[in-house]
Each structure stands twice: as structure tokens, then as C-alpha cells.
Amino acid sequence: MLARGNRITRGADYKAVVRGGARCAGAHTVTYVVSTGSDRSPRFGFIVSKQVGSAVVRNTVRRRLKAVCAQALPDVREGADIVIRALPSAARSDFAELRDEVERCLRRRAAV
């Protein structure tokens, strides 16, 4: 799992990343990346709305995304803020699909 230092927790931080970040859309997720230029560890945030499914489904999708980001964490550059928004199709995707899509978006937006 992601340590507290690797999570975005404030709503203002989420808003700043989504509004000002480089966007990468996939079939199951939309990834926003902002490089802050600071020397702190990268931070991740997740948005999984009720459109994705019931609470059980949303939490499953969120856990999968957290696990994907925990695997990618050593390769993500310092100071990056990343927000991943799950689309409704994420409920029907498996872990491998989510992992491939998130890693592609991180490479594409130069977070890696």
C-alpha cells in the first residue's frame, strides 16, 4: 500500500492537479500529472465515483489502483503529483489491464 507521504489528502491539492495537470485518457482511467519540482516523494490520489458501481466495487477498483501505483512508485520522479480518475468501465477490468493503462499514462506524461 501507499504510505501517507505518498498520498494526496487535501481537496485543494486534488483540484490543482486535475485542473492544471497533463491529462492522459485511457479506456478505464484518466490520469492527471503535475510536476511540482520539489524534492519530496511523489504523491498519488484516486477519484472513484458512484458511477463506477456499488461501494464494494468502488473499493475494489481503488485497491487495485493503489496496488498499481505502489508497484510504479520507485520509477516515478520526485515531486510528481498524480491523480487517477476511474471510469465506469474500470469495474469490469482486471488488474493487468489497469496496470498496463496506468503505466502507459505515467510514461506518456513523463512522470516516470
C-alpha positions as CSV (number, residue, x, y, z in Angstrom):
1,M,0.0,0.0,0.0
2,L,1.0,3.6,-0.3
3,A,2.4,5.3,2.8
4,R,0.8,8.5,4.0
5,G,3.6,10.6,2.5
6,N,2.7,9.2,-1.0
7,R,-1.0,10.2,-0.9
8,I,-2.8,13.4,-1.8
9,T,-5.1,14.1,1.1
10,R,-6.3,17.7,0.7
11,G,-9.2,18.6,-1.7
12,A,-7.3,21.7,-2.8
13,D,-4.4,19.5,-4.0
14,Y,-6.7,17.2,-5.9
15,K,-8.3,20.3,-7.6
16,A,-4.9,21.8,-8.5
17,V,-3.7,18.5,-10.1
18,V,-7.0,17.9,-12.1
19,R,-7.2,21.5,-13.3
20,G,-3.6,22.1,-14.1
21,G,-2.2,18.7,-14.8
22,A,-1.2,17.0,-18.1
23,R,-4.1,14.6,-18.9
24,C,-3.9,11.1,-20.3
25,A,-7.1,9.3,-21.1
26,G,-7.4,5.5,-21.4
27,A,-10.3,3.1,-21.7
28,H,-10.7,2.7,-17.9
29,T,-8.9,5.7,-16.3
30,V,-8.0,9.3,-16.8
31,T,-4.6,10.2,-15.3
32,Y,-3.5,13.7,-14.4
33,V,0.1,14.5,-13.7
34,V,1.7,17.7,-12.3
35,S,5.4,18.1,-11.6
36,T,5.9,20.4,-8.6
37,G,9.7,20.4,-8.9
38,S,10.2,19.9,-5.2
39,D,12.4,17.2,-3.6
40,R,9.6,15.3,-1.8
41,S,8.4,11.9,-2.8
42,P,5.7,11.5,-5.4
43,R,2.0,11.6,-4.3
44,F,-1.0,9.8,-5.7
45,G,-4.7,10.5,-5.4
46,F,-7.7,8.5,-6.6
47,I,-11.2,9.5,-7.7
48,V,-13.7,6.7,-7.9
49,S,-17.3,8.0,-8.2
50,K,-20.6,6.2,-7.6
51,Q,-20.9,5.8,-11.4
52,V,-18.3,3.1,-11.1
53,G,-20.6,0.9,-9.0
54,S,-21.5,-0.1,-5.5
55,A,-19.3,0.6,-2.5
56,V,-17.8,-2.9,-2.8
57,V,-16.9,-2.4,-6.5
58,R,-15.5,1.1,-5.9
59,N,-13.3,-0.1,-3.1
60,T,-12.0,-3.0,-5.2
61,V,-11.2,-0.6,-8.0
62,R,-9.5,1.8,-5.6
63,R,-7.4,-1.0,-4.0
64,R,-6.3,-2.2,-7.4
65,L,-5.2,1.3,-8.4
66,K,-3.3,1.7,-5.2
67,A,-1.5,-1.5,-5.7
68,V,-0.6,-0.5,-9.3
69,C,0.8,2.8,-8.0
70,A,2.7,1.2,-5.2
71,Q,4.4,-1.0,-7.8
72,A,5.2,2.0,-10.0
73,L,6.3,4.2,-7.1
74,P,10.1,3.6,-7.4
75,D,10.1,4.7,-11.1
76,V,8.0,7.9,-10.6
77,R,10.1,11.0,-10.5
78,E,10.4,13.1,-7.3
79,G,7.8,15.9,-6.7
80,A,5.2,14.5,-9.1
81,D,1.5,14.7,-8.1
82,I,-0.7,12.2,-9.9
83,V,-4.5,11.8,-9.7
84,I,-6.2,8.8,-11.3
85,R,-9.9,9.1,-12.0
86,A,-11.6,5.7,-12.5
87,L,-14.2,5.5,-15.3
88,P,-17.3,3.2,-15.0
89,S,-15.6,0.6,-17.3
90,A,-12.9,0.1,-14.6
91,A,-15.3,-2.0,-12.6
92,R,-15.2,-4.7,-15.4
93,S,-11.5,-4.6,-16.0
94,D,-8.9,-6.8,-14.3
95,F,-5.7,-5.9,-12.5
96,A,-3.4,-6.4,-15.5
97,E,-5.5,-4.1,-17.7
98,L,-5.5,-1.3,-15.1
99,R,-1.7,-1.8,-14.5
100,D,-0.9,-1.5,-18.2
101,E,-3.1,1.5,-18.7
102,V,-1.7,3.4,-15.7
103,E,1.9,2.6,-16.5
104,R,1.4,3.7,-20.2
105,C,-0.1,7.0,-19.0
106,L,2.7,7.6,-16.5
107,R,5.3,7.1,-19.2
108,R,3.4,9.2,-21.7
109,R,3.1,12.1,-19.3
110,A,6.7,11.9,-18.3
111,A,6.0,11.0,-14.6
112,V,8.4,8.1,-15.0
